[in-house]
Amino acid sequence: MAPLAPAGSASSDYFEEDDPAFLQALCEVKLPGDLSSSQAPSEPKHEQQLLPPPQSGLKRSRESDSDDEEDNPRARHSVLASVDDNEEKARYLQNHTYGASTFGNFGEYMTRKRAKLQIQNAEFDDGEGVDADGPPPSRIFHGLQIYINGYTTPSVQELRKLIVQHGGIFHAYLDKKSIVTHILTCSLTPAKSKEFQYMKVVRPEWLVESVNAGVLLPWQTYIFKVADRLEQTQGKRVAQRTLFDSTYDLDQRPKTPPAGRSQDSDIANVSSLSSHLSQLARPQTPTPPKSGPSSTPSTPDRTLYTTDPATPKEAKRVPGYAVHKSNPHARRAMQDPAWRAAHTSVAPDFIEGYYRNSRLHHLSTWKAELKNLVAEAQERADSGATLGGTGGDGAVVGVTGGTEEDLAVTKIMKENMGADAVSMRNAQLVMRSPSRKGKEKAERAVEVHNDETRIIMHCDFDSFFVSAGLVDRPHLKDKPVVVCHSQGTQGGQASTSEIASASYEARKFGIKSGMSLQQARKLCPQVITIPYEFQRYKQFSLQFYTILMTHADDLQAVSVDEALIDVTGSVRRIHTEISQSQNLSASPIDPAKQFAEAIRSQVRRATGCEVSIGIAHNIMLARVASRRAKPAGSFHILPADAQSILAPLDIDDLHGFGYAARQKAQEKLGATNLGELAQKSKVVLCDALGKGTGETLFKAIRGIDERKLESDKPRKSVSCDINYGIRFENNEQAETFIYQLAEEVARRLQGIDMVGRALVLKIMKRDPSAPVEAPKFMGHGLCETCTKQIQLVASGGRATNDYKVIGEHAWRLLKSFNFDPTELRGIGVQVHKLEKSGGTEIDQGQAVLPFKPVEVTKVQPKTDQAKPPVKQVHPPQINIEPPSSPVDAVDAVALREPSELQGQVPALDLPSFSQVDRSVFDALPEEIRKELESEYKRRSITPDPPPASPAKRVRFPSLKPTDVFPKVKISVKGTNVKRITQQLAPRSRSSISPKKTTLFRKREVPFKVTISEAEVKKLGFDTEVFAMLPKTIQREQVANARFKKSGKIGVTFGGPRRVLKPISRLLPRTRPKYVPPPPPQANFPAPPTLKQQAKAKGQKLYFSETDDVQKVIETWVHSFLEHPPNSKDVAFFAKYLVQCVDNARSTDSGLERAIAVTKWWLVLLRRHFGVWENADDLDMGELKRGGQWTSEGIGRAWWSAFRDVKGQMDAAARRKFGGCLSLR
Amino acid sequence: MDPDTPLSFNQTVRGITEFIEVATHTILYVRQVYPAEIFVRRKKYNTPVFQSRHPALNEYISGAVKAVADELMLVHGNVHKVVVVIKNNEDVALERFIFAMQNMIQVEAYNKETGYATFDASEHLIHSSTYSVEDAMTASVLGQYFRSFLIKLSMVESQLGQLGLGDDLSFAIVIELKDDKMPTVTHGKDPPPWIPATLDNTTTGTSEQAELHMLRAVDTGIINLSFAVQESEFKLNMEKSSTASSSGKGKERAV
């Protein structure tokens, strides 16, 4: 074909003018003459097709490819095939495919276009495949028909090439969706993503990586996912993204200062930058914080102080928190893989470190510990033991000052302390102290909740962390001090470290806990930071609680620095003390407040920290009071004052009502002030805030709180949440982490000796609008939170605290979310439905049959032969001991050690390879398949010895003289077989106790004994038959025969079986079958019937249906048209009707029927005697005339009969309904 | 739940109370206790019914019916009747729509619910069944009965005539228990839902002249229900006096 090339090249349109090769060809080549010149203009394309100089071929392909991008051809295999064929067909193509399309013949045009494209594809295929020359062209994409949608990287051309070169078919058009197997795309419009929703839409990387790997990778891993939510217009989002990107750059550049710079200038620079940044950042935030207040001017949003809000709502309330600002440090740090491996959730000891440093974790753990302590102490008190070791600090309690009240308080304090108590009181104390708590508790339970004589104190440290930290930093007193992780200038001005506690001096500057250090510095540049001192907090907290414990009747641990105590008893005793010692016109000083002050000073002495105490008669008011009491004071809300104190407060000043409640109140009720809300009715409050909250608020406003102190609230759940530093790169990391988390949860469960039945997985996933790195360093940023729950089932349906089970469940849940692991920002595992783990000795639920696990024999490479076979657990015990004596030595068979043999005996043999169903085999998972394959391979090399070996030694299970039964490993895992076996046990005691039964276990054959054929014969068996027998039976028979031979009658081998067999038949009977109670039976009392003599003698007709009875009545009336009704008949009908009406004898449908019948009777009477219905008795005419009844007489008789019956019916009906029946 | 298996006890109670609720709405519409505008037409038991749209009214009705249901469920057999009393503004009963109930069987608590299954130790299903009452009416049949109840109810005007009292009507829901029984159900600290009824509104207070129209009755075999309307003597007298004044009307009806 090469020499033809110049002929085709006559059309200069298809070559660039300055193509040197072309020009050269033009010059050098001798033109063939008229023929080609005449053809050339008409079929230029074809010519070109026939002559492929390398460059020109490429060029052309590129040209036509550019067409492909927009419009595409369909697969045309016929055409395609024809291209490869002989020249004659090619000539045909000249005329057809490459012929000019006539105007208006679009269909033809398209057909040709497609055909041409496929021709080009085919060219790719063989052209370049041959070019490569080395390996044969791979066909990994064989069978794939791919359509490429939109712009892709790599470009469509490259992809097309890839597809075609590797045996796939590329489609430029999608007009036949059923042909196309996959769609490649990098982006989809919403309409298209909907259109393609049932198709396999894949990212182009699939092909690229498949080619690189040399195999077709599973397309599922490359599924194209629509990046954004579809509702949004996508363009806008993209635009925003890029905007951020530019700010990232801005962030980053100055944040990496030149090394030489002094710190001051650095900070200055940074701060100026940060202000600059905040200006920059503001316009980008889609929800500028300003918009909130402007829409509801009356309620400025309460600012929220946290460094890492999770919802946009919260984020809106955090001042200076730019939702969409990425943390530059984090971004930088995350780029370093080493740092990443060491500091994010990927790090192996991440969880441990996290909990070591998490303040919240410490606090919650202590709280749990304290609660336990409280519960224990209470238990001790209830059981009569005195509180030991209280008041260990030995601080002398006393309020200086000589008033009687003070003395009384001191006295009681001392009594409570139990140490150095005034001797006089001792007797009383002893009497009171042990049973006090239990009794009073019981009393309280009965008492009306709103008992105004109760005294509840809310004791709360004043800025606990700070004041604890100041104890040995006296020089920092009266200075603005905060406690946070970040120390000194560490973290710089931009520290996102959260402030845990701020001193009162710092609070004056507006610093609040929850703020970031950065914000605090803005408010007060000279703020001093001190570190956490968890040990000290713990110590103080314990002291605090110890003191409270001594004085309280009841105590609720709220948190480490906060507790609610019930001191009703102590205060009451102070009262009596005062009234005893003093005249009754006691001074108006409040003993409760005195007592509180005493407690305060005691705590101060013990810890050096100030405590504030709020006193009231219920919890809610006590909390309000402690707010008033702060700092360093006490406050008593008397029941009478409650309303007036509450009135000016705001709804969120009440404990338990927060921002959300406040918003709702503002929106729906137009007020947040308690005084105003007090005007609203309960219904209104409930409508606005929901039933529970509304009711609580309604009561709270009125100073009512029915909650009791919860000193012994049982633990409901155990959880472990981490939402800091969660940055995974792939699913493996996430899985590992989940398991670590599960381990932590399991440890905690074990710590409190609990097992759980349900598991909740909480996932925080980066909000699509949030930046990859949250504004808080390594924080979670804006997130979508998802939770899922699953039943936690260990084997046997038990509750569990096994980390493996927990991890498995949690991971399964996480997988079911199908989240991108890189998007995860927080993971929490919570186990609830807790139970004491000790109590579950007897297994609940379904027993598990402990099938022997399949031991897959591993092929050992030859080099490993020296290695001993995998050691099997030696069968541990013989459970069944036959009463047999040693067997003849003659019979002794070659015994082998069980352990030796076990390794060789595959538990489950494979069928021969020819028997394997090929299709099933192919459907097996790859691993298993490989394993089987290798196993078969091994066998084909070393064929198994046939069971009956040429040595005429038959393999038999051995029977050791001492154990008739083979050794059986009875380790029934996790299930209490005893329970079941006891039920299954035979009633009569057999000599062999099947106590530990082997029922549930496939009998192992731990001993393989080869028994010589001679012995088989000797024992009296036909060797051939014997060989055919199943192993178990062989064993039985041999044993049996040996027993017989040894002259012992003992147990025949059938013995145990005979015992067991009936059991299996008895099984249904012995099983504790739950016989359901018989279902209730409907009761349809037989309706009253109208009996009549039938025509046939002895038969009676019963009429109960309305129609029938009506017919009877009709016949009756008709037969008595000429006579007055017979009184017997009347009575007969009356009896029936009354029965129907009478509720005691009939249902209401009887009444219905009676009325229908009576109505019909009435109709009949009206029809025949209508005139007489309302006839007055006064103008009664002749009733009888000459022995004949007049019609009047008959009529009147009928009517009176009717009225009589109706009267009887009314009387009956009246008993149930009152009044009388209407026949209208 | 298969509508063709026999009813269980609780199903029956639920069915009856639901019907009472539906019927109450329709009564209020049919008897024009409230203006027709506040009702919407709906389909229930395959028949058009009218339901009030007034939330407070709906709440009252559903609350009362709920209380009825509680009485029926917990101490079944005590409730004898549920009566919707239409009364004038002086609290005098004009019409009493009576739902009379009769407990036919005693059902143990464990038998009331709708279904159960029995398993053996290894959780194989041995037996599964419902606590259907054997031979009792099926749900679908009961629904058809209720349909006929409602159709009768919607045509009751032809028997009772129009009340024509305009705004002076009101209604009450009354339960009548067996003698010497008290309503038992209280919810926590809420006051018990029931208060003693005006004697006039009760069966005992009904005069002998009151007329009872039995609309329909159904025997479910568990709780038999009948539905009747009783015109009080007061109403009948009122009508008589009005027919006396405007002659002819009463006669037409008497035919």
Interface residues (C-beta under 8 A of the other chain):
Chain A: Q846 A847 I980 Q983 R1071 P1072 K1073 Y1074 P1076 P1077 P1079 P1080 Q1081 A1082 N1083 F1084 P1085 N1143 T1147 D1148 S1149 L1151 E1152 I1155 D1210 A1213 R1214 K1216 F1217 G1218 G1219 C1220 L1221 S1222 R1224
Chain B: P6 F9 I98 A100 Q102 M104 I105 Q106 V107 E108 Y110 N111 Y116 T118 D120 A121 S122 E123 I126 H127 S129 T130 Y131 S132 V133 E134 D135 A136 M137 Q159 T203 T204 G205 T206 S207 E208 Q209 A210 E211 L212 H213 M214 R216 A217 V218 D219 T220 G221 I222 N224 L225 S226 A228 Q230 E231 S232 E233 R253
